Amino acid sequence: MRPGSQSGSMGKILAILHRLGPGLITASLVLGPGSVVSASRAGAQTGYSLVWVLVVAGFLMASYTAMGARLGCALEQTVLGYVARRKGRWLAVLAGLSAFLVTAGFQFGNNLGVAFASHGLTGTPLWLWPPVFTCVSIVFLFGARRLYPWVERVMMALVGVMIVAFVANLFWTKLEMPDLLKGFLPRLPKAGLRIGSALTATTFSAVAAFYQAYLVQAKGWTRKELATAIQDAWIGIAVLCTITAVILFGSAESLYGSGRDFEDAGELAGQLKGLLGPVANLIFCLGLGAASFSSFVVNALVGGHLLADGLGVDSRIDGRLTKLLAAAVMVVGCTVALATFQLRQGTTTSLLVAQASTLVAAPLCAIVLFWLTCSLEPMGELRNRFGSIVLGLAGLVVILGIDLLGLLHLCRILG
């Protein structure tokens, strides 16, 4: 190796990382405790059979995230601000309120994730950690003078921790390459539709793809940085799918065929501890904690920012109302998590609210994003071409299908 070649390679890597940001933030938003549990259940109950589902969901998510990136580069105002001008404030308010309810409903899951992870790492009581992480996050929100650069740095660090932790867990298992390769062939095993829809829903998030436009604008990218914005979107989702695949692989090797089942991250961590030992469990909890806390912060920010912009009151990521509404999301999630620990049983109220609002928010965000990026105004030459239109329509079909399954599930719970 020539002198200086190593430092030159490192310099190139750092330069690439410097150009990235919004895509990795979106990856950290999507990859929360729900993704960890759904990927683990997919591996535990179907082995490698649903790897192809993850690949399809990843392509759809990358396509929609790239749409969001192009929209952010093309627009000179915020997305919901433009929607309000073109279609009326009511539609912008509906989109913002739906996103707020989704993030508020699911924030308690992020609290449970950080609680189980911290308990696994330290042995301290579960109820201690939701208030701690909520207070730290609120201080972070209001303490950062320029919020976006700090969010970008923290999310990059947490994504790095997730990669190291979940890949390290593979050392306690082995990969059956023939079975893994067969997983790329489309097939639906028993219970495959239910588990596959959950894996798709936690990988392909229309709300997160929609918010990509805001992250691109916060980064300061315009039409001049279009190529970088699209590259960033695809790299970010590739990272998301890689980490999710690693989790699925590890679960397929360690839990498939064991007859064990789990409903949340706490039960999953307990089973891995019994199967792989305490060291592997500690490493898994480190990755779970990083996944939970990354989603913890950005999830709340999405809800606060989209509602503030939908109301037409504050469109800045650093805006005071945005931060206040994001803090409200965090407080709601913390309160529900503490109530869950106090009652010693899961609470369905927040899940029902989140699922019901997702039935509106997911298709609404997908339709608005697809509509805007297909329009000559505001996109111009950046509007969707044939490949993006095909993937966009496929994504709408998938989202509406998941919505139908979610509606049926909601009806069963309520009736």
DRENDREN-348574 format. One record per residue: residue in three letters; x, z, y of N, C-alpha, C, O in turn. Coordinates in steps of 0.2 Angstrom, whole numbers, plus 5000, padded with zeros to 4 digits. Layout:
N
alaXZYXZYXZYXZY...
This chain:
415
met500450004994500050005000500450005006500950045007arg500349965011500749955017500650015021500050045021pro501150045025501050095029500550085034500450025037gly500050125035499550125040498950085038498450085041ser498950065031498350025029497850075027497250065028gln498050135025497550185023497150215030496550215030ser497550225035497250245041496850185044496350205047gly497050125043496650065045495950065042495450055045ser495950075035495350075031494950135034494250125034met495250195035494850245037494550235044493950255046gly494950195048494650175055494050135054493550135058lys494050085050493550045049492850075046492350065049ile493050125042492450165039492150205045491550205046leu492550235049492250275055491950235060491450255063ala492250165061491850125065491150105063490750095067ile491150095056490450075053489950135054489450125056leu490250195053489850255054489550265061489050285062his490050245065489850255073489350205075488950225079arg489250145071488750105073488150115070487550095072leu488150165064487550175061487150235065487450265069gly486550255062486250315065485550315064485350355059pro485150275067484350275065484150265058483750305056gly484550225055484350215047484550275043484150285039leu485050305045485250365041484750425043484550465038ile484550425049484050475051483450465047483050515045thr483150405047482550385043482650405036482150435033ala483250395033483350415026483350485025483050505020ser483650525030483550595029482850625030482650675027leu482450585034481750605035481350595029480950645027val481450535025481050525019481350565014480950585009leu481950575013482250615007482150685008482650725010gly481550715007481450785008481350815001481450784996pro481150875001480950914994480450874990480450874984gly479950834993479450794990479850744986479650724980ser480350714989480650654985481050684980481150654974val481350744981481750774975481350784969481550774964val480750814971480350834965480050774962479950774956ser479750724966479450664963479950624958479850604953ala480650614961481150584957481350624951481450594945ser481350684951481450724945480950724940481050724934arg480350724943479750724938479750654935479550644929ala479950604938479950534936480450534930480250504925gly481050554931481550564926481350604920481450584914ala481050664921480850714916480350684912480350694906gln479850644914479250624910479250554908478950544903thr479650514911479750444909480450424908480550364906gly480950464908481650444907481850394912481750404918tyr482050334910482350284915481750234916481950174919ser481150234913480650184913480450164920480150104921leu480550204925480250194932480750174937480650174943val481350164935481950144939481750074943481850074949trp481350034940481149974944480649984949480649954954val480250044948479750064954480150084960479950064965leu480750114959481150144964481450084968481450074974val481650034964481949974967481449934971481549914977val480849924969480349894973480149934979480049904984ala480049994978479850034984480450034989480250034995gly481050034987481650034991481649964995481749965001phe481549914992481449844996480949845001481049825006leu480349874999479749875004479949915010479849905015met480249975008480450025014480949995018480950005024ala481449965015481949925019481749875024481949865029ser481249835021480949785025480549805031480649785036tyr480149865030479749895035480249925040480049925046thr480749955038481149995042481549945047481649955053ala481749885044482049835048481549805053481749785058met480949805051480349785056480349825062480349805068gly480349895060480449945065481049935070480949945076ala481549925067482249915071482149855075482349855081arg481849795073481749735077481249755083481349725088leu480749785081480249805086480549845092480449835098gly480949895090481349945094481749905099481849915105cys482149855096482549815100482249765105482449755110ala481649745103481249695107480849725112480749695118leu480549785111480149815116480549845122481049875121glu480249845128480549875134480149945135480349975140gln479649955131479350015132479150045125479350015120thr478950105124478850135118478250095114477850065117val478250105107477750065103477050085105476650045106leu476850155105476250175106476050165114475450155115gly476550165118476350145125476150075125475650055129tyr476450025122476249955121475549945118475149915120val475449985112474849985109474250005114473749975114ala474350055118473850075122473750025127473150015129arg474249995130474149935135473749875132473349845135arg473949865126473649805123472949815119472449775120lys472849875116472249885112471849945114471249955112gly472149985119471750045121472050105119472350115114arg471950155124472250225123472050255116472350295113trp471450245114471150275108471550255102471650305098leu471750195101472150185095472850215095473050245090ala473150225101473750255102473650335100474050365097val473150365103472950435102472850445094473050495091leu472450395091472350405084472950405080473050445075ala473450355081474050355078474450415079474750435074gly474550435085474950495086474650555083475050595080leu473950565083473650625081473750625073473850675070ser473650565070473750565063474450575060474550615055ala474950555064475650565062475750645063476150675059phe475450675068475550745070475250785064475650835062leu474650765062474350805056474750795050474850845046val475050735048475450725042476050765042476150805037thr476350765048477050805048476850885048477250925045ala476350905051476150975051475950995044476151055042gly475550955041475350975034475950975029475851025025phe476350935030476950935025477550975027478050985023gln477551005033478151045035478151105031478751125030phe477651125028477651185024478051175018478451215015gly478051115015478451095009479151095011479551115007asn479351075017480051085019480251155019480851175018asn479851195022479951265022480051295015480551335014leu479651275010479751295003480451275000480751304997gly480551215002481251185000481851225002482251234998val481851235008482451275011482451345008482951375007ala481851375007481751445004482051444997482451484995phe481851394993482051394986482751384986483151414982ala483051334990483751324990484151384992484651394989ser483951414997484351475000484351524995484751564994his483751534992483651594987484151574981484451624978gly484151514979484651494973485351504975485751524971leu485551494981486251504983486451574985486951594984thr485951614987486151684990485751734986486051794986gly485251724982484851774979484451814983484151864981thr484351804990483951834995483251824994483051764991pro482751864997482051844996481851784999482151755004leu481351744995481151684998480851685005480951645009trp480451745006480051745013480551745019480351735024leu481151765018481651775023481751705027481951705033trp481851655023482151595025481651545030481951515034pro481051535028480651495033480651525040480751475045pro480651585042480751605049481451595052481551575057val481951605047482651595050482751515051482951505057phe482551475047482651405048482251375054482451335058thr481651405054481151385060481451405067481451365071cys481751465067482051485073482651445075482751425081val483051435070483651395071483551325073483851295078ser482951295070482851225072482551225079482651175083ile482151275081481851275088482351285093482351255098val482851325092483451335096483851275097484051255102phe483851235091484251175091483851125095484151085099leu483151115095482751075099482851085106482951035110phe482751145108482751155115483451165118483651165124gly483951175114484651195116485051125117485551125121ala484851075113485251015114485050975120484550965122arg485550965125485450935131485250865130484850835134arg485650825125485450755123485250765116485750765112leu484650765114484450775108484650725102484950745097tyr484550665104484650605099485450615096485450615090pro485950615100486650615097486750675093487050665087trp486450735094486550785090486150785083486450795078val485550755084485150745078485550695073485550705067glu485850645076486150595072486750625069486850615063arg487150665072487750695069487550745063487850745058val487050785065486850835060486550795053486750815048met486150745054485850705049486450675045486350675039met486950645048487450615044487850665040487950655034ala487950725043488250775039487850795033488050805027leu487150805034486750825028486650775023486650785017val486650715025486650655020487250655016487250645010gly487850675019488450675016488450735010488750725005val488150795012488150845008487650825002487850844996met487150795003486650774998487050724993486950734987ile487350674995487750634991488250674986488250654980val488650714989489150754986488750794980488950794975ala488250834982487950884978487550844972487650864966phe487150794974486750764968487250724964487050724958val487750694966488150654962488550704958488750684952ala488750754961489150804957488750834951489050854946asn488050834952487650864946487650814940487550834934leu487850754941487950704935488550724931488550704925phe488950764933489550784929489250834923489650834918trp488750864924488450904918487950864914487750894909thr487850804915487450764911487850694909488450694911lys487550654906487950584904487350534906486750544905leu487650474907487250414908487150374902487750344900glu486550364900486450314894486350244897485850224899met486950204898486850144901486350094898486050064902pro486250084892485750044889485050054891484650014893asp484950124891484250144893484150134901483650114903leu484750154905484650144912484550064914484150054918leu484850024910484749954912484049924910483749884913lys483849954905483149934903482649964908482049934909gly482850014912482350044917482249994923481750004926phe482649934923482549884928482049834926481749794930leu481749844920481249794918480549824919480449884917pro480149794922479449824924479049844918478949794913arg478849904917478449924912478149994914478450024919leu477550004912477250074914477150114908476650104904pro477550164907477450214901476750254902476450254907lys476650294898476150344898476250384904476750414906ala475650394908475650434915476150394920476250424925gly476350334918476750294923476450284930476750284935leu475750264930475450244936475450304941475550304947arg475250364938475250424943475950444945476050454951ile476450444941477050464943477450414947477750424952gly477250354945477550294949477350294956477650274961ser476650304957476350304964476650364968476750354974ala476750424965477150474968477850454970478050474976leu478150424966478850404967478850354973479350354977thr478350304973478350254978478150284985478450274990ala477650334985477450364991477950404994478050405000thr478450434990478950474993479550434995480050464998thr479550374993480150324995479950275001480350265005phe479350255000479050205005478650235010478050245009ser478850255016478550295021478350255027478850235031ala477750235028477650185034477750225040477950195045val477550285040477650325046478350335048478550325054ala478850345043479550345045479750275047480250275052ala479550225044479750155046479550135053479850105057phe478950165055478650155061479050185067479150165072tyr479350245065479650285070480450255071480750275075gln480650215066481250185067481350145074481850145077ala480750125076480850085083480950135088481350125093tyr480750195088480950255093481650275092481950285097leu481850275086482550295085483050245088483550255091val482850185087483250125089483350125097483850115100gln482750145100482750145107483150205110483450205115ala483050265106483450325108484150315107484550335111lys484350265103485050255102485350205107485950205109gly484850175111485050135116485150055114485450015118trp484950035108485049975106484449925109483949945110thr484649865111484249815113484349745109484649755103arg484049695111484149635108484849615106484949575101lys485349635110486049615109486249655103486749625100glu486049705101486249745095485749735089485749775085leu485449685089484949665084485249665077484949705072ala485749635076486149625070486349695067486249715061thr486649735072486849805070486249845068486249885063ala485649845072485049885070484749865063484549905060ile484749795062484549775055484949805050484749825044gln485649795051486149815046486049895045486049915039asp485949925050485950005050485250025046485350065041ala484749985047484149995043484249985035483950035031trp484549935033484649915026485149965023484949995017ile485649985027486150035024485750105023485850135018gly485450125028485050185028484650195022484650245018ile484250145021483750145015484150135008483950165003ala484650095008485050095002485350165001485350184995val485550205006485750275004485250315002485350354997leu484650305005484050345002483950324995483850374991cys483850264993483750244986484250264981484150284976thr484950264984485450284979485450354977485450374972ile485350394982485250474981484650484977484650524972thr484050454978483450464974483650444967483350474962ala483950384966484150364959484550414956484450424950val485050434959485450484956485150544953485250574948ile484650574958484150624956483750614949483750644945leu483550544949483150524944483550524937483350544932phe484150494938484550484932484750554929484750564923gly484950604934485050674931484550704928484650734923ser483950694930483350724927483150694921482950724916ala483250624920483150584914483550604909483350614903glu484150624910484650644905484550724903484650744897ser484350764908484350834906483650864904483650914901leu483150824907482450854906482050814901481550834899tyr482150744901481750704897481750724890482250724886gly481150724887481050744880481050814879480850834873ser481150854884481150934883480450964883480351014881gly479950924885479250944886479150994891478551024892arg479651004896479551044902479251004907479350944908asp478851044911478551014917478651064923478751124922phe478551044929478651084935478251054941478150994941glu478051094945477651074951478051074958477851044962asp478551114958478851124964479651124963479851134958ala480051124969480751134968480951194965481551194962gly480651254966480851314963480851314956481351334953glu480251284953480251284946480751234943481051244938leu480851174946481451134944482051164944482451154940ala482251204950482951234950482951284944483551294941gly482451324943482451374937482651334931483051364927gln482351284929482451244923483151214923483451224917leu483351194928484051164928484551214927485051204924lys484451274930484851334929484951354921485451364919gly484351354918484351364911484651314907484951334901leu484551254909484851194905485651184906485951174901leu485751184912486451164914486951214916487551204917gly486651274917487051334919487051344927486751304931pro487251404929487251434936487651384941487351374946val488251364939488651324943488251254945488251244951ala487951224940487651164941486951174946486851134950asn486651234944486051254948486251264956485951244960leu486851294957487051304964487151244967487051234973ile487551194964487651134967486951094969486951064974phe486551094964485851064965485551094971485251064975cys485551164971485251194977485551184984485151174989leu486151164984486551144990486251074992486051064998gly486151034987485850964989485150974991484950944996leu484751014987484051024989483951054996483551035000gly484451104998484451135005484551085010484251085015ala485051035009485250985014484650935014484450915020ala484350915009483750875009483150905013482850875017ser483050965011482451005015482551015022482151005026phe483251035024483351045031483350985035483150985041ser483650925032483650865036482950845037482750815043ser482450845032481750825033481450875038480950855042phe481650935037481350995041481350975049480850985052val481950955051482050945059481650875061481250875065val481850825057481650755059480850755058480550715062asn480650775053479850775052479550805058479050775060ala479750865060479350895066479450855072478950845076leu480050825073480150785079479750715079479450695084val479650685073479150635072478450645075478150615079gly478250705072477550725074477450735081476950715084gly477950775084477850795091477950735096477550725100his478450685094478550625098478050575098477850555103leu477750565092477250515092476550535095476250495098leu476450605094475850625098475850625105475450605109ala476450645108476550645115476550575118476250565123asp476850525114476850465117476150435116475850395120gly475750455110475050425109474650455115474150415117leu474750515117474350535123474550505129474150515134gly475050475130475250445136475550495141475650485147val475750555138476050605143476750605143477050615149asp477150595138477850595138478050555132477950565126ser478450505134478750455129479450465127479750425123arg479750525130480450535129480650575123480250625121ile481150565119481350605113481550675116481550725112asp481850675122482050735125481550765129481650815132gly480950735129480350765134480150835132480150855126arg479950875137479750945135479150945131479150985126leu478650905132478050905128478250885121477950915116thr478650835120478850815113479150875109479050885104lys479650915113479950965110479451025108479451055103leu478951035113478451085112477951075106477851115101leu477751005105477350985099477750985093477551005088ala478450975093478850975087478951045085478851065079ala478951095090479051165088478351185085478351235081ala477851165088477151185085477151165077476851195073val477351105076477451075069477851125065477551145059met478351145067478851195064478451265062478551295057val478151285068477751355067477251355062477151395058val476851295062476251285057476551285050476351325046gly477151255049477451245042477651315040477551335034cys477951355045478251415043477651465041477751505037thr477151465045476551515044476251495037476151545034val476151435036475851425029476351445023476051465018ala476951425024477451445019477451525018477451545012leu477451565023477451635023476751655019476751705015ala476251625021475551645018475551625011475351665007thr475951575009475951555002476351604998476151624992phe476951635001477351684997476951754997476951784992gln476551765002476251825003475651824998475551884994leu475251774997474751764992474951754985474551764980arg475651744984475951734978475651674974475551674968gln475351624978475051564975475151504980475151524986gly475151444977475151384982474551384986473951404983thr474551364992473951354996473851274996474251234997thr473151254995473051184995472751165002472651105003thr472651205007472351185013472751135017472551085019ser473451155018473851115021473951045018474050995021leu474051045011474050985007473450945008473550885008leu472850975008472250935009472250895016472150845017val472450935021472550905028473050855028472950805031ala473650865025474150815025473950755021474050695024gln473650765015473450705011472850665015472850605015ala472350705018471850665021472150625027471850575029ser472550655031472850625037473250565035473350515039thr473650575029474050515027473650455025473850405026leu473050465023472550415021472450375027472250315027val472450405033472350365039473050345042473150285044ala473550385043474150375046474550315043474850275046ala474650325036475050275032474850205033475250155036pro474250185032474050115033473950095040474150035042leu473750145045473750125052474450115054474550065058cys474950155053475650135055475950075052476250035056ala475750055046475949995043475649935046475949885047ile475049935047474649885050474849865057474949815059val474949925061475149915068475849885068476049835072leu476349915064477049885064477049815062477349775065phe476649795056476649725054476349675059476549625060trp475749705062475449655067475949645073475949585075leu476249695076476649685081477249645080477449605084thr477549655074478149615072478049545070478449505070cys477349525069477149455068476949425074476849365074ser476849465080476649435086477149405090477749425091leu476949345093477449315098477649355104478149365106glu477149395106477249445111477149515108476549525105pro477549555107478149555111478849535108479349535111met478749505102479349495098479749425100480349425100gly479349375102479749315103480049285097479749285092glu480749265098481049245092481249295087481549275082leu481149355088481249405083480649425079480749465075arg480149385079479549405075479649385068480149355066asn479249415064479349405057479349335054478949295057arg479849315050479849255047479549255040479249305038phe479549205036479249195029479349255025478949285022gly480049275024480249325019479949395021479649435017ser479949405028479749475030478949475030478649525029ile478649415031477849415030477649435023477249465022val478049405018477849415011477949485009477549515006leu478549515011478649585010478149625013477949685011gly478049605020477549645024476849655020476549705020leu476649595018475949595015475949635008475549665007ala476549625004476549664998476549735000476249774996gly476949755005476949825007476249855009476049905007leu475849815012475149835014474749845008474349895007val474849795003474449804997474649864993474249904991val475249884993475549944990475250004993475050054990ile475250005000475050065004474350075003474050135002leu473950025003473250025002473050054995472550084993gly473450024990473350054983473450124982473150164979ile474050144985474250224985473650264989473450314986asp473450234994472850264998472250274993471950324993leu472050224989471550224985471650274980471150314978leu472150284977472350334972472350404975472050454972gly472550404981472550474985471850494987471650554986leu471450444988470750464990470350484984469950534984leu470450454978470150474972470350544970469950584968his471050554971471350624970470950674974470850734972leu470950664981470650704985469850714984469650774984cys469550664981468850674979468750724973468350764973arg469250714969469250764963469350834965469050884962ile469850844970469950914972469350944975469251004974leu469050904980468450934984467850934980467350974981gly467750894974467150894971467150904964466550904961
